[in-house]
Amino acid sequence: MTTLRLTAGQQELWASKSRGSDGGKLALSLREAARAIGVSERTLWEYVKRGDVPSVRMGRAGKRTAKGRRVLIPVDSLRAWLLAQAGQGEGEQTAPPGTV
């Protein structure tokens, strides 16, 4: 499992998101969520694909578009996942297999 450590700036950004200063969003785009927790979009996408980070796919399942269905990360689920990661250990940050 991956342990993430947030910098002071990331913690401030995360706190501002949790206070609803983002307009009260219930879910974030992949880009917004990655920025909020300080990882790349690619890394967050890997977490989503593996099922580590809860996500919701929006749009019609049968409709194919160039970009596909939109992936949203529920704010409460992301916060719970991040807190679980932080509580799993005080060790060094470890990268998921195959990302180094």
N, C-alpha and C positions, 0 to 999 in steps of 0.2 A: 504494500500500500504506500501511497505517496504522502509525505509530510511536507506541508507548505509553511513557509515563514513569511510574514508580511512585513514590508518596510513601513516606516512611519507614514509615508505618503500613501501607501496602499491601504493602511489602516484608516487613515482619514477619509479616503475615497469610499471605502467600504462603510464607514460610519455614516457618511453623508447619504449614501444610498439607502441605508437602513432607516434613516430618519424620514425618508420620503421626500427629500429635496429634489428628487428626479421627477417629480410630478405624480408620485404615487404609483409607479409602475408595478404591476404584479409579476411581470416577467421581463427578462433582458434578452436581447439578441446575443448570439454567440460572441460577437465582437465586444459588446458592452460588458458581458459577463467576464470574458477573458481579461479585459482591461481592469475591471473591478478587483479581480483576485491576483493580477500581476503575472499572468502566464500568456503565452502566445495563443492565437486562435487555433492553430494546429494542435497544440498540446491539449487545449480544452476539448477540441473535436475528438481527439483520441479517447479522452475520459468519457465523453458522451457515447461514442461508439462501443466502448467496453461496458457501458452501463454503470460506470462509477458515479457519474453526475446525472441526476434526474433531468430529463428534458421532455418537451412537448413538441410534436410536429404539427404545424398548422397548415391548413389548405386542404384541398380535395385530394384524397388518396389516389383516385384514378387519373387525375389531371397531371400530365407531364409538362414541365416547363424547363427552360434552359437551366435554371438554378435549382429546380426541384422544390420540395416542400420546405417551408421556413421552420427552422429549429429555434425554439425559445427555451430559456432556462428560467423556471419559476424562482423568484427572488428568495422566498422562504426555503425552498429546497436547496438552493445553492448555499444559503447561509448555514443551514443545518449540516450539509455535507462538509463545508469548510471548517465548522466548529468541530465536527467529528474527526477530521484530519488533524487539526491542531491538538486534540486531546489524545491522539494515539501514541504520542511519544514526544520526548524532548530532544530527540536525536537530530542529526543533520538532515537537510533536505535530500531526498532521494528521487531520482528521476525514474519514470516508468521504463520497463524493459524496451529496448530498441530505440530510445529517444536520445541517447547520448552519442 
